[in-house]
Amino acid sequence: MRYLLFGAMLAALNWTCKPATMMRDEQAPKPASALKLVWSDEFDYKGLPDSTHWGYDLGDGCPNVCGWGNNELQYYTRSLNNARAENGKLIVEARREKMGGKDYSSARLVSKFKGDWTYGRMAIRAKLPKGKGVWPAIWMLPTDWKYGGWPASGEIDIMEFVGYMPDSLFGSIHTKSYNHAIGTQSTKGVYLTDLSTAFHEYAIDWFPDRINFLLDGNVFHTFKNNGKGPDAWPFDQRFHLILNMAVGGNWGGKMGVDTGIWPQRMEVDYVRVYQF
């Protein structure tokens, strides 16, 4: 049930992403060459995403029953039109077409039960879509929901982007104690002008005591374990990756949806998971 109220919260706080200088954490990130690669997809094949790595969330989220979805306009499929590997890239594409009672189709890929981890570096190199109404995300949810439903078991948003703020990306966490519904979420925005024209690496370094958010190898946000238990830090359990492209919704559609821009795609060059 990601970001059910986030658009309203941003409007109420008049919060926007300001130009930001990259900040390095007290422990500089290790180079990838010093880490152990334990899982990856380089998309060096053609066709549907590798089924040994990826499954799908399908449908519209039926938020009152299934517990996810944010009043978005897309219907998630497993069609090649919406998710495919081609020319060494994963294409996650939203299209303007009638599907499942919705006006758009798209894809939401999940590594659940095919790639689940506790701690490590998750690094995804991607180029983002553009236009009013796009809402792509690279994020993580708990596999086992040990501490209860959202947000008690946590959420890690490695990268989120909404098309009406084309020069801003966001990294966030959500827990029972720190989430947007009560105004305590931990979020940081970064200003960058080429998000839809160039590839960038979006990553986290996830340790038992903190999660560092990285853009192209530089830390721009840190969330620390304050030692107050799972309400504040549920990140001692296994999580899985999600790659999706939403259309409209509570945050992505806050300024409307341009019906003339589709199809739009998020292109992913690689997904790599390392252990320290």
C-alpha positions in Angstrom: 0.0 0.0 0.0 2.8 2.3 -1.0 2.4 6.0 -0.8 -1.3 6.0 -0.3 -1.3 9.6 1.1 2.1 10.8 -0.1 0.9 13.3 -2.7 -1.4 14.9 -0.3 1.3 15.1 2.3 3.7 16.8 -0.1 1.0 19.4 -1.0 0.2 20.1 2.7 3.9 20.6 3.5 4.7 22.5 0.3 7.7 20.2 0.1 9.8 20.1 -3.1 13.1 18.7 -4.0 15.9 21.3 -3.8 19.3 21.1 -5.6 21.4 18.9 -3.4 25.1 18.3 -3.1 26.0 14.7 -2.6 27.1 13.8 0.9 29.3 10.9 1.8 28.5 8.9 4.9 31.1 8.5 7.6 32.1 5.2 5.9 32.7 5.7 2.2 31.0 3.1 0.0 33.2 0.2 -1.0 33.8 -0.2 -4.8 31.9 -3.0 -6.4 35.1 -4.8 -7.1 35.6 -5.3 -3.3 32.1 -6.9 -2.9 30.8 -10.4 -3.7 28.2 -10.5 -6.4 25.5 -12.9 -5.4 22.6 -12.3 -7.8 22.3 -10.3 -11.0 20.4 -9.9 -14.3 22.3 -8.2 -17.1 19.3 -8.7 -19.6 21.7 -10.0 -22.3 18.9 -12.1 -23.8 15.6 -11.4 -25.7 12.0 -11.8 -24.7 10.2 -12.1 -21.4 12.3 -11.4 -18.2 14.2 -14.4 -16.9 11.6 -16.4 -14.9 14.3 -17.7 -12.6 14.8 -14.1 -11.4 11.5 -12.4 -11.8 7.8 -12.9 -11.2 4.9 -10.5 -11.6 2.3 -8.7 -9.5 -0.7 -8.6 -11.8 -3.9 -6.6 -12.0 -4.8 -3.2 -10.5 -3.8 -3.8 -6.9 -7.5 -4.0 -5.8 -6.4 -1.8 -2.9 -9.5 -2.6 -0.7 -8.8 -6.4 -1.1 -5.2 -7.0 -2.1 -3.7 -4.3 0.0 -1.6 -2.5 -2.7 -2.2 0.2 -5.3 -2.6 4.0 -5.0 -5.5 4.9 -7.2 -3.3 4.4 -10.3 -4.6 4.1 -13.8 -2.7 1.0 -15.0 -3.4 -2.7 -15.1 -0.3 -4.8 -14.6 0.3 -7.6 -17.0 3.0 -10.2 -17.9 2.8 -9.2 -21.6 5.9 -8.6 -23.8 4.3 -5.3 -24.6 4.9 -4.2 -21.0 8.0 -6.1 -19.9 10.8 -7.5 -22.1 14.5 -7.8 -22.5 15.9 -6.3 -25.8 19.2 -4.9 -26.9 20.7 -5.7 -23.5 18.1 -3.7 -21.5 15.0 -4.5 -19.5 12.1 -2.5 -20.8 9.2 -1.8 -18.4 6.7 0.0 -20.5 3.4 1.7 -19.8 1.0 1.9 -22.7 -2.3 3.7 -23.2 -4.7 0.9 -23.9 -7.8 -0.6 -22.3 -6.8 -3.5 -20.0 -8.7 -5.0 -17.1 -11.1 -2.1 -16.8 -8.2 0.4 -16.8 -7.0 2.8 -19.5 -3.3 1.8 -19.3 -1.3 -1.3 -19.2 2.1 -1.7 -17.5 4.3 -4.2 -15.6 5.4 -4.7 -12.0 8.3 -7.2 -11.7 9.1 -8.8 -8.4 12.1 -11.0 -7.3 10.1 -12.5 -4.4 11.1 -16.1 -3.6 13.6 -15.8 -6.5 15.9 -13.1 -4.9 15.4 -12.3 -1.2 18.1 -10.8 0.9 19.0 -9.3 4.3 21.7 -6.7 4.0 24.0 -6.0 1.1 24.2 -3.6 -1.9 21.3 -3.5 -4.3 22.4 -1.6 -7.5 20.2 -0.9 -10.5 21.3 1.1 -13.5 18.4 2.7 -15.2 17.0 5.5 -17.4 13.7 6.9 -16.4 10.6 7.8 -18.5 9.3 11.4 -18.9 6.1 13.2 -19.0 3.3 14.2 -16.7 1.7 11.1 -15.1 4.7 8.7 -15.1 5.5 7.1 -11.8 8.4 4.6 -12.0 9.9 3.0 -8.9 12.8 0.7 -7.9 12.0 -0.5 -4.4 11.9 -3.3 -1.9 9.2 -4.9 0.3 9.5 -7.6 3.0 9.1 -11.1 1.8 7.7 -12.5 5.1 5.9 -9.5 6.7 7.1 -10.7 10.1 6.2 -7.5 12.0 2.7 -7.1 10.4 1.2 -5.3 7.5 2.4 -2.1 5.9 4.2 -0.1 7.2 5.1 -2.2 10.2 7.4 -4.7 8.3 9.1 -1.8 6.4 9.6 -0.6 2.9 12.7 0.7 1.1 12.3 3.0 -1.9 15.7 2.9 -3.6 14.4 5.3 -6.3 11.1 7.0 -7.0 10.3 9.6 -9.7 7.2 11.4 -10.8 7.0 13.0 -14.2 5.8 16.4 -13.1 9.1 16.9 -11.2 11.4 15.9 -14.1 14.6 16.9 -12.3 14.0 15.3 -9.0 14.5 11.7 -7.7 13.7 10.4 -4.2 15.0 7.8 -1.8 12.8 6.9 1.2 12.1 4.4 4.0 8.8 3.6 5.7 8.4 1.8 9.1 5.7 1.9 11.8 7.5 4.7 13.5 8.7 6.5 10.4 6.1 6.8 7.6 4.3 9.5 5.6 0.9 8.8 7.1 2.1 10.3 10.4 4.5 12.8 8.9 7.7 11.1 10.1 8.9 9.4 7.0 12.6 9.5 6.1 12.9 10.9 2.6 15.6 12.8 0.6 15.4 14.3 -2.8 18.2 14.9 -5.3 18.2 17.4 -8.2 19.5 16.1 -11.5 18.6 17.3 -15.0 19.1 14.2 -17.2 17.1 11.5 -15.4 15.1 10.7 -18.6 18.0 11.0 -21.0 20.9 9.2 -19.3 21.5 6.1 -17.3 22.3 6.4 -13.6 23.0 3.8 -10.9 20.5 3.8 -8.1 21.6 1.8 -5.1 21.4 1.1 -1.4 24.1 -0.2 1.0 22.1 -2.0 3.7 23.9 -2.7 6.9 22.6 -3.9 10.3 23.0 -0.3 11.6 22.0 1.9 8.7 20.8 2.1 5.1 22.7 4.4 2.8 21.1 5.6 -0.4 23.4 6.1 -3.4 23.3 7.8 -6.7 26.1 6.9 -9.0 28.2 5.7 -6.1 27.7 8.7 -3.9 25.6 8.6 -0.6 22.8 11.2 -0.6 20.7 9.9 2.3 21.2 7.7 5.3 18.6 6.1 7.6 20.1 4.8 10.9 19.0 2.1 13.2 18.2 3.9 16.5 18.1 0.7 18.5 14.4 1.1 19.4 13.3 -2.2 17.9 11.2 -3.3 14.9 8.8 -0.3 15.0 11.7 1.9 14.0 13.9 -0.7 12.3 12.2 -3.8 10.8 15.1 -4.2 8.4 16.6 -7.3 10.0 14.4 -9.5 7.7 14.7 -10.6 4.1 13.4 -8.2 1.4 12.9 -8.5 -2.3 13.1 -6.1 -5.3 10.3 -4.5 -7.2 10.6 -2.7 -10.6 7.4 -1.1 -11.7 6.0 1.7 -13.8 2.8 3.2 -12.5 0.5 5.7 -14.3 -1.1 8.5 -12.4 -2.2 7.8 -8.9 -2.1 9.7 -5.7 1.4 11.0 -6.2 2.2 10.3 -9.9 -1.1 11.9 -11.0 -1.1 14.8 -8.6 -0.7 17.3 -11.5 -2.7 15.2 -14.0 -1.8 12.8 -16.7 -0.7 13.8 -20.2 -2.6 11.4 -22.5 -0.4 12.2 -25.5 3.0 10.9 -24.2 2.4 7.2 -24.3 4.0 4.7 -24.5 6.6 5.5 -21.9 9.4 3.2 -20.6 11.9 2.7 -17.8 15.0 1.1 -19.2 17.1 -1.0 -16.9 20.7 -1.9 -17.9 21.4 -4.2 -15.0 20.3 -5.3 -11.5 23.1 -6.5 -9.2 23.1 -7.6 -5.6 26.3 -7.8 -3.6 27.3 -9.0 -0.2 29.8 -7.1 1.9 
